[in-house]
Amino acid sequence: MRPSGVWRIYRARLGARAALAQEIFAIVGIAIGVALLFASQISSTSLTRAVAQLNSQLVGNTQLQLQARGPEGVSERLLGEVRQIKGVEVALPVLERQVNVVGPTGVRAVDLFGVEAQAIRASGPLLRRFSVRQLDAQRAIALPVPLAREVGARSLVVVQLQLGARFVETLVGATLGEGEIGGLADSPIAVSSLEYTQKLIGAQGRLNRVFVRYTPTRAASVRSALARLATRWNVNLEPSTFDTRLFSLAVEPQSESESLFSGISAVVGFMLALNAILITVPSRRKLIRDLLPHGATQPMIVEILLFDAAVIGVLACALGLALGDLLSLLVFHAQPGYLTVAFPIGNGRIITWESVALAVGAGLAAAGAGAFWPLFEMLAGGRPHAAKTSRATSWRRARLLLGATCLAVSAASLAGNGTEAVIGDITLVVALMLLLAFLFDVALRLFRRLANALNGVGSALAATELEMPQTRVRSLAIVATAAIAVMGIVEFHGTQANLRNGLFASAHDLDAAADIWVTPRGTFSWLNTIPFKAQNTTAISRLPGVRSLGLFRGSLLNWGQRRLQIRGQPASVLQPVPPSQYRGHDLALADARVRAGGWAVLTQALAGEHHLHVGQSFTLPSPRPITLRLAGLITNLGWPPGAIILNSRDYARAWTAGEPSAYEIQTTHGASPVRVRELIQRALGPYSGLQVETAREREQLHFALAEQGLERMTQIRLLVLIAAILALIGAMGSMIWQRRERIAAWKCHGYREAVLWRWLLGESSMLLVLGCLSGAIFGLFGQLLGSHFLGSITGFPVVFNVEGIAAITSFGLVCAIAVIALSVPGYLAVRVPARAVSPAY
């Protein structure tokens, strides 16, 4: 057909108000699915890309870096030796510290970078914003505009920097906007000259890193010389972009968990989009029946349906992308702050072409499948009746067999690794789709018996309509929409609850090691990796109610591809190894070994990477390498790359500075921790940068940070819930609108409006209850699969429970909202004037 002919037929079809309304419902339904896909994908890409951007803007075109192993850094003499190597073109020194910026109106944790002015041209775009003279003469720091606004600072305003337990004043010399540093304007960073940064933090003559650019023709000799320097100075030689790799591994557990949630969201989104278009199958079936008597051939019908699918798909995808972008702005409003302890993460939002392509592809696929469904029925309809009956019976048996097989695969995957759990989750969704038709037939028979028992006209009409073959596809689409939506919500909620319970247990055990904690103020302190000069220890030890004061020492250490949390526990701690996180049989022996010294416990994944077993010796690559023995295995304690627990004295020997990062205080029997906390805070003085917390107060802080780490999952679950309710209302609304002509015809036969309204309400309720109940049951199974995946792949402490309350709540919430939302349009639909029509299904 000519395009003009296809266009005329399309316009003529939309001339009917019913057809136009159905197309609008289909577009909105697909748009909701596309928006869900798009918004959930944005969250999975923003974190890693933001850190990679900062790393590339800082290191520029350098190729390697020498990195200190501890927070105290390395002597500046290393820089001179690097520059003497033949083939080294540029050596860019960097001093980095985690500090709190205290402004007139707020406090924010930032990474402070000190850079040498003479090497600025070798750096990335972040530092090239400054001239050599400007940076060299600067006795101030530069802040991104959003961060400066958050703390109430601007150019030439004095702010305070909190460095462990002390405060220093400095000037904000410049604010950097998006025009100067692009997307890094959302990153929590501060920049100053190397000399001034060393003076600020009291680290004269110290560096953290030396970035190196060398002549490609001398690559081998330069690498060899740098490797010798790294060995002699006990520093790490890594690629210049190594932090990006470290962050990718650190965020991998969260990315894996978000990928699981986003993957389920993708399935939910696609099914919502597909079911939205399947609701309109009756109108397209009627269109084909009308065209065939007028000489339309199958190729012509394909052209018409293809044009129909293209219009719906393009409009729905455009609307869905806009809606998804809005959702990501409103819902994905913050990055997980717990990772800022080790990496400068901002609130940037990065959209990739892959996210757009996935969302658009799913929307177009759903539009095409729904538009061509009646054609598939038409092609199958040419067979003899006996053949069609035999084929339907065979297909029904095949669906049952395949569905049971998928359930068996899902059950078997619980005994496998994390990858097999993902496969099990996919087969669970497939099983639900395959078994829905069988469940629908069973529910329909029960509904017919209920209608007969009630002996009501409305319920009898509902049962009759549901049994009609012409409405089967539409009914199954609504049931599938409800089932997939509720399954996703129940699985999300239960998996997240299991992970939350595991993280809470870990936080409780870590904080219960002491009755009172003294740490630097600010969010950086939650891992106890910020050292400070010990002060007031004698005075605090003599306070009433204080039984003992232990020095906790901790930091972050790069070992291979992991940035580990190192926890140096004092011997006064009764249980240095958190009981709920220990993965062994003799916890008392592991505790005794760590307290005695010379032993350490490692995260399971870390020990596996280095092929270590309990009792075996290993060398810890600390600033002063130390040989320890493996006392036992633990989870990652909620820190994705992993953790190592050792004795505080061993830590002091392995690190060149033995400064504590926390005081662990045990109170006497019967003493009030709150009262002792007040006495300690008074002894520290009002101007100390240290904060005093009871174990319970610190536990609540850790709980809040754990919730922040789970925020992305909560956001995705919220999107699925919103999209599910909207899609269900849209699908049911479309079904009700299609019934207007049938309602008008039945009114001519004397049916009252109240009877017809009860018919629509009963039919809708049956479909919603069946779909939501099926989804809730399968979602409970999905909770176990999702929890097994997170526990196996991420190393997080996960509690394996079935959250039945989540299933009941989701079932009731979705059903109640959908029925209430549809009662009004259903009532309005039955008020259509009575007229004789030939309704189409």
Summary of the structure (lengths in Angstrom):
residues: 841
radius of gyration: 32.5
end to end distance: 27.0
largest distance: 101.0
contacts: 3120
relative contact order: 0.13
helix: 62%
strand: 15%
